[in-house]
Each structure stands twice: as C-alpha cells, then as structure tokens.
Amino acid sequence: MRKILVATVKPFAPVAIKKISKIFNKAGYELSLLEKYELKEQLLSAIADAEAAIIRSDKFDEEVFEAGKNLKIVVRAGAGYDNVDLEAASKRNIVVMNTPGQNSNAVAELAIGLAIFGLRELFSGKAGGEMRGRTLGLHGFGYVARNVFRIARAMGMKVIVYTRYSKGAAAAIGLKVTNSLEQLYEKSDIVSIHVPARGEHIKSVSYEVLQHLKDNSVIVNTARKEVINEPDLIRIMEERPGIKYMSDLTPDAEAEFVEKFPGRCFFTPKKAGAQTAEANLNAGLAAAEQIVDFFEKGDTTHQVNK
C-alpha cells in the first residue's frame, strides 16, 4: 500500500482533509497527516517511508529529500513552489508539481480588495477614489492576473498588461499589451503584480521602472516580496508623496515603510492570498488527484522540475 504524507504547518481545513482522505482511500493508498509541526526533525521522520507528499508553504530542501528515500512525487498545493528545492528533487528523480489555478480567484479577489483599500485611503475617512474609469496594469499574465482582469473589467476599469510570453493569449481576450514594463507603469493608475520570484523577475520592480509611475498610483503585490527592489520602492515613495503600496507580503523593510509612509502602505499579518475555504479545498483536492493520476496513469502534466 502506497503511503501518502500530508505535511502542513498550516493545515488544510477539516473538510478538505476529509475529501482528500476519500480520494486516497478509493485508490487504496494510506494517508498520513503531519500538521502544525514545530520541528524539522518531525518532518524528516514522517517523510522517511512516504512515496508521495502534499505540502503548502512547507520547506522541502536537500535534507528533506535525502530523508525521503521512497519519495516519488511532491505536490505543492498552490501555484508558487519557491519553497521546494527543485534541483535536489530532480537529482533523486522525484517529480515536483504545483496546482496552478486552484487559488487564483482567491488571490485575484484579494488583489482587487487591496486596490480598493488603497484608493479609499485605507478606510480612514478621508475622501478617496473609485475603481471605475481607472486603468489597471497587470504586471504578468498568469492564472491570477486573468481573474483580476475579469473582475476589473466588470467594475468598469480599463485593463492593460505587460507579458513577454503570453502576448497572443492576452490580446485574444481583449487586453492591450504594452511594449515595455516601463510603459505599463507609466499608463497605470493601479499596478497589480503577478510574476514568480525567479529569474528575470527578481527585483524587476526597480527604480528604473518605478520612476514612470504617476503620483497617486497604487501598487498591489500579491505575488512574492522578492520581485520588489525595496530600497528603490522606498526611494520613489519618498519622491512621490501620493504613491501607495499594498501587499499581503511582509517586506524586509517593513519597519521603514510603516515609519516613513503612514497611511500609504498596508501589509496583511501573513500571506493571505489563498486563505479562503474555497481555495484551501480546491488546492488540496487537486493535489490528491494529481498524485493518484501520477501513480495510476503516469500523468506528469503539472510537473515543474522538468
């Protein structure tokens, strides 16, 4: 009997675990739970005899993969997978997957909510602005950005996008694609960031780009903090007293942002994009189904370490 480990410092909701268990029971697999663990040693012990694992933001590094002698597949329940050492997995022929799209509506709704929060002066009672009629710029065009586009268009916004790899797909649904990232920031009243924390995207939100922003614009980041060059963002916010920064990611320079820009920045207490009951359930079930399809059909559709 195959043993499947669900290792989550931040557990799935009970209803999700119940349905995940049902999927594995039907396949004839044994499910093991490691929830709210505090020590890495607990994870190393639990992974020792597992053939597959479902994780969330849990760190899977060289040591974890070394401990998982029987591991064949790890599925990150969510879109981002920078918490997984892909090289260490590939070295041991372990497949790593994510569950793209399962959290996308939840993150998109949060991005829109943060944009509204910024425009309405953090609900402070000051006169703010409305979304309708403004231009929303999408920095990236993945699953989340497409949902942001859907919501923003329904609110009467003009939406533009900068993407290097999905220009045709963006144009096909009526989005105007800008010629450069600088042009996107120049033309947007609100910029919503949706790129992964890897490669060319690391610190891509730099002064060279930010200097093109309009004053009174709002930057929304529900992606990763690593895509922001924080000293450059602080510099432009000092130069342009109307720019706001809203995020569900705590920046490294949080204290400086809060001290220098009261009423112009907001950070949720923890990463909140996928923290809905619906996203929790969708991602967990998708991860379980992908593991069964991998073992029973050899399906590697969502493999990220090819």
C-alpha positions as CSV (number, residue, x, y, z in Angstrom):
1,M,0.0,0.0,0.0
2,R,1.4,3.4,-1.0
3,K,1.9,5.8,1.8
4,I,1.0,9.5,1.2
5,L,2.1,12.2,3.6
6,V,0.2,15.5,4.0
7,A,2.8,17.7,5.8
8,T,1.4,21.1,6.6
9,V,2.5,23.6,9.2
10,K,-0.6,25.5,8.2
11,P,-3.2,22.6,7.9
12,F,-5.9,22.2,5.4
13,A,-9.5,22.7,6.7
14,P,-11.1,19.6,8.1
15,V,-13.5,19.3,5.2
16,A,-10.5,19.3,2.8
17,I,-8.8,16.6,4.7
18,K,-11.9,14.5,4.7
19,K,-12.3,14.7,1.0
20,I,-8.5,14.2,0.4
21,S,-8.8,11.0,2.5
22,K,-11.7,9.8,0.4
23,I,-9.6,10.2,-2.8
24,F,-6.7,8.2,-1.4
25,N,-8.9,5.6,0.3
26,K,-10.6,4.9,-3.1
27,A,-7.2,4.5,-4.7
28,G,-6.1,2.1,-2.0
29,Y,-3.5,4.4,-0.5
30,E,-2.6,5.0,3.1
31,L,-2.8,8.7,4.3
32,S,-0.6,10.0,7.0
33,L,-1.0,13.5,8.5
34,L,1.7,15.8,9.9
35,E,0.0,19.1,10.9
36,K,1.2,22.1,12.8
37,Y,4.6,20.6,13.4
38,E,7.2,22.8,15.0
39,L,10.5,20.9,14.4
40,K,12.1,19.9,11.2
41,E,13.0,16.6,12.7
42,Q,9.3,15.7,12.8
43,L,9.1,16.2,9.1
44,L,12.3,14.2,8.5
45,S,10.8,11.3,10.4
46,A,7.4,11.5,8.8
47,I,8.8,11.6,5.2
48,A,11.0,8.6,5.7
49,D,8.6,5.9,4.4
50,A,6.3,8.1,2.2
51,E,6.1,7.7,-1.5
52,A,4.3,11.0,-2.1
53,A,3.7,14.2,-0.2
54,I,1.3,17.1,-0.3
55,I,2.6,20.4,1.2
56,R,1.7,24.0,1.3
57,S,4.3,26.6,2.3
58,D,6.4,23.9,4.0
59,K,10.2,23.9,3.1
60,F,11.4,20.9,1.2
61,D,15.1,21.2,0.9
62,E,18.1,18.8,0.3
63,E,17.8,17.4,3.8
64,V,14.1,16.6,3.5
65,F,14.6,14.9,0.1
66,E,17.5,12.9,1.4
67,A,15.3,11.7,4.3
68,G,12.5,10.7,1.9
69,K,14.2,7.6,0.5
70,N,10.9,6.3,-1.0
71,L,9.6,9.6,-2.4
72,K,8.4,9.6,-6.0
73,I,6.4,12.8,-6.1
74,V,5.8,16.0,-4.1
75,V,2.8,18.3,-4.8
76,R,2.7,21.9,-3.6
77,A,-0.9,22.7,-3.1
78,G,-0.8,26.1,-4.7
79,A,0.8,27.9,-7.6
80,G,4.1,29.1,-6.1
81,Y,6.8,26.5,-5.4
82,D,9.9,28.5,-4.3
83,N,9.8,26.6,-1.0
84,V,10.8,23.4,-2.8
85,D,14.4,22.7,-3.8
86,L,13.8,21.6,-7.4
87,E,17.4,20.7,-8.1
88,A,17.5,18.4,-5.0
89,A,14.3,16.7,-6.2
90,S,15.5,16.3,-9.8
91,K,18.8,14.8,-8.6
92,R,16.8,12.0,-7.0
93,N,14.3,11.6,-9.9
94,I,11.5,13.0,-7.7
95,V,8.7,14.7,-9.6
96,V,7.5,18.1,-8.2
97,M,4.2,19.5,-9.1
98,N,2.1,22.5,-8.3
99,T,-1.7,23.0,-8.6
100,P,-2.0,26.0,-10.9
101,G,-5.2,27.9,-11.0
102,Q,-6.8,26.5,-7.9
103,N,-6.1,29.5,-5.7
104,S,-6.3,32.1,-8.5
105,N,-9.7,33.5,-7.8
106,A,-9.0,33.9,-4.1
107,V,-5.7,35.8,-4.8
108,A,-7.4,37.9,-7.5
109,E,-10.2,39.0,-5.2
110,L,-7.6,39.9,-2.6
111,A,-5.7,42.0,-5.1
112,I,-8.8,43.9,-6.1
113,G,-9.6,44.4,-2.4
114,L,-6.2,45.8,-1.7
115,A,-6.5,48.1,-4.6
116,I,-9.8,49.4,-3.3
117,F,-8.4,49.8,0.2
118,G,-5.5,51.9,-1.2
119,L,-7.8,54.1,-3.3
120,R,-10.2,54.6,-0.4
121,E,-7.3,55.9,1.8
122,L,-7.2,52.7,3.9
123,F,-10.8,53.4,5.0
124,S,-9.6,56.2,7.2
125,G,-12.5,58.5,6.5
126,K,-10.6,60.7,4.0
127,A,-12.0,61.2,0.6
128,G,-10.7,58.5,-1.7
129,G,-11.2,57.4,-5.3
130,E,-13.2,54.8,-7.3
131,M,-12.0,51.9,-9.4
132,R,-14.4,52.6,-12.3
133,G,-12.8,54.6,-15.1
134,R,-9.2,54.0,-13.9
135,T,-6.5,52.0,-15.7
136,L,-5.3,48.8,-14.1
137,G,-1.9,47.4,-15.2
138,L,-1.2,43.7,-14.9
139,H,2.5,43.0,-14.4
140,G,2.4,39.4,-15.6
141,F,-0.4,37.3,-17.1
142,G,-0.9,34.0,-15.3
143,Y,-4.0,32.5,-13.7
144,V,-4.4,35.1,-11.1
145,A,-3.9,38.0,-13.5
146,R,-6.6,36.6,-15.7
147,N,-9.0,36.6,-12.8
148,V,-8.1,40.1,-11.8
149,F,-8.8,41.2,-15.4
150,R,-12.3,39.5,-15.3
151,I,-13.2,41.3,-12.0
152,A,-11.7,44.7,-13.0
153,R,-13.4,44.7,-16.4
154,A,-16.8,44.1,-14.6
155,M,-16.0,47.1,-12.4
156,G,-15.7,49.4,-15.4
157,M,-11.9,49.6,-15.5
158,K,-9.5,49.8,-18.4
159,V,-7.0,46.9,-18.1
160,I,-3.6,46.7,-19.8
161,V,-0.9,44.1,-19.4
162,Y,2.8,43.6,-19.8
163,T,3.8,40.0,-20.5
164,R,6.7,38.6,-22.5
165,Y,5.4,35.1,-23.0
166,S,1.6,35.3,-23.3
167,K,1.1,38.3,-25.6
168,G,-1.2,36.3,-28.0
169,A,-3.4,34.9,-25.2
170,A,-3.7,38.4,-23.7
171,A,-4.6,40.0,-27.0
172,A,-7.1,37.3,-27.7
173,I,-9.3,38.2,-24.7
174,G,-9.2,41.9,-25.5
175,L,-6.2,43.1,-23.4
176,K,-3.9,45.8,-24.7
177,V,-0.3,44.6,-24.3
178,T,2.2,47.3,-23.6
179,N,5.6,47.4,-25.3
180,S,7.6,47.5,-22.1
181,L,7.3,47.2,-18.3
182,E,8.1,50.9,-18.1
183,Q,5.1,51.7,-20.3
184,L,2.8,49.6,-18.2
185,Y,3.8,51.5,-15.0
186,E,3.5,54.9,-16.8
187,K,0.0,54.3,-18.1
188,S,-1.5,52.6,-15.0
189,D,-3.4,54.1,-12.0
190,I,-3.1,50.8,-10.3
191,V,-0.4,48.2,-10.9
192,S,-1.1,44.6,-9.8
193,I,2.0,42.3,-9.7
194,H,1.6,38.7,-10.7
195,V,5.1,37.2,-11.5
196,P,7.0,34.5,-9.8
197,A,10.1,35.0,-7.7
198,R,12.7,33.6,-10.1
199,G,14.9,34.5,-13.0
200,E,14.4,37.9,-14.6
201,H,11.5,38.8,-12.2
202,I,13.7,39.0,-9.1
203,K,13.8,42.7,-8.1
204,S,12.3,43.6,-11.5
205,V,10.2,46.3,-9.8
206,S,13.2,48.6,-9.7
207,Y,13.7,52.4,-9.7
208,E,14.1,52.3,-13.5
209,V,10.6,51.0,-13.7
210,L,9.0,52.8,-10.7
211,Q,10.1,56.3,-11.8
212,H,7.5,56.0,-14.6
213,L,4.6,55.8,-12.1
214,K,2.0,58.5,-11.8
215,D,1.7,60.2,-8.5
216,N,-1.3,58.9,-6.5
217,S,-0.9,55.5,-8.1
218,V,-1.3,52.3,-6.1
219,I,1.0,49.3,-6.3
220,V,-0.6,45.9,-5.3
221,N,1.7,42.9,-4.7
222,T,0.1,39.5,-4.1
223,A,3.0,37.7,-5.8
224,R,6.3,37.5,-3.9
225,K,8.3,40.1,-2.0
226,E,11.5,39.2,-3.9
227,V,10.1,40.8,-7.1
228,I,10.3,44.2,-5.4
229,N,13.5,46.2,-5.1
230,E,12.6,47.6,-1.7
231,P,15.2,50.4,-1.4
232,D,14.0,51.6,-4.9
233,L,10.4,51.5,-3.8
234,I,11.1,53.4,-0.7
235,R,13.0,56.0,-2.8
236,I,10.2,56.5,-5.2
237,M,7.6,56.8,-2.4
238,E,9.8,59.5,-0.8
239,E,9.9,61.3,-4.1
240,R,6.2,60.9,-4.9
241,P,4.1,61.5,-1.8
242,G,0.9,60.1,-3.3
243,I,2.1,56.6,-4.2
244,K,0.8,53.7,-2.1
245,Y,2.0,50.1,-1.6
246,M,-0.5,47.4,-0.6
247,S,0.6,43.8,-0.1
248,D,-0.2,40.5,1.6
249,L,3.6,40.0,1.9
250,T,5.6,41.5,4.8
251,P,8.6,43.3,3.3
252,D,12.1,43.0,4.7
253,A,12.0,46.8,5.4
254,E,8.5,46.7,7.0
255,A,9.5,49.0,9.9
256,E,10.9,51.6,7.5
257,F,7.8,51.5,5.3
258,V,5.5,51.9,8.3
259,E,7.5,54.7,9.8
260,K,8.0,56.7,6.7
261,F,4.7,56.2,4.9
262,P,1.8,56.1,7.4
263,G,-1.5,55.8,5.6
264,R,0.3,54.9,2.4
265,C,1.2,51.2,2.9
266,F,-0.5,48.2,4.2
267,F,0.7,44.6,4.8
268,T,-1.5,41.7,6.0
269,P,-0.3,39.9,9.1
270,K,0.6,36.8,7.0
271,K,0.3,35.7,3.4
272,A,-3.4,35.9,2.7
273,G,-4.0,35.3,-1.0
274,A,-5.0,31.7,-0.8
275,Q,-6.5,31.9,2.7
276,T,-10.1,31.1,1.8
277,A,-12.1,28.0,2.4
278,E,-12.7,27.5,-1.3
279,A,-9.0,27.8,-2.3
280,N,-8.0,25.6,0.6
281,L,-10.3,22.9,-0.6
282,N,-9.6,23.2,-4.3
283,A,-5.8,23.1,-4.0
284,G,-5.9,20.1,-1.6
285,L,-8.2,18.0,-3.8
286,A,-6.3,18.9,-6.9
287,A,-3.0,17.8,-5.2
288,A,-4.5,14.5,-4.2
289,E,-6.0,13.8,-7.6
290,Q,-2.7,14.6,-9.3
291,I,-0.8,12.1,-7.1
292,V,-3.3,9.4,-7.9
293,D,-3.1,10.2,-11.7
294,F,0.7,10.1,-11.4
295,F,0.8,6.6,-9.9
296,E,-2.1,5.1,-11.9
297,K,-1.6,6.8,-15.3
298,G,1.9,8.2,-15.3
299,D,0.4,11.7,-15.6
300,T,3.0,14.5,-15.1
301,T,1.0,17.4,-16.6
302,H,1.8,19.9,-13.8
303,Q,5.4,18.9,-13.2
304,V,7.6,22.0,-12.5
305,N,11.1,20.4,-12.4
306,K,11.3,19.0,-15.9
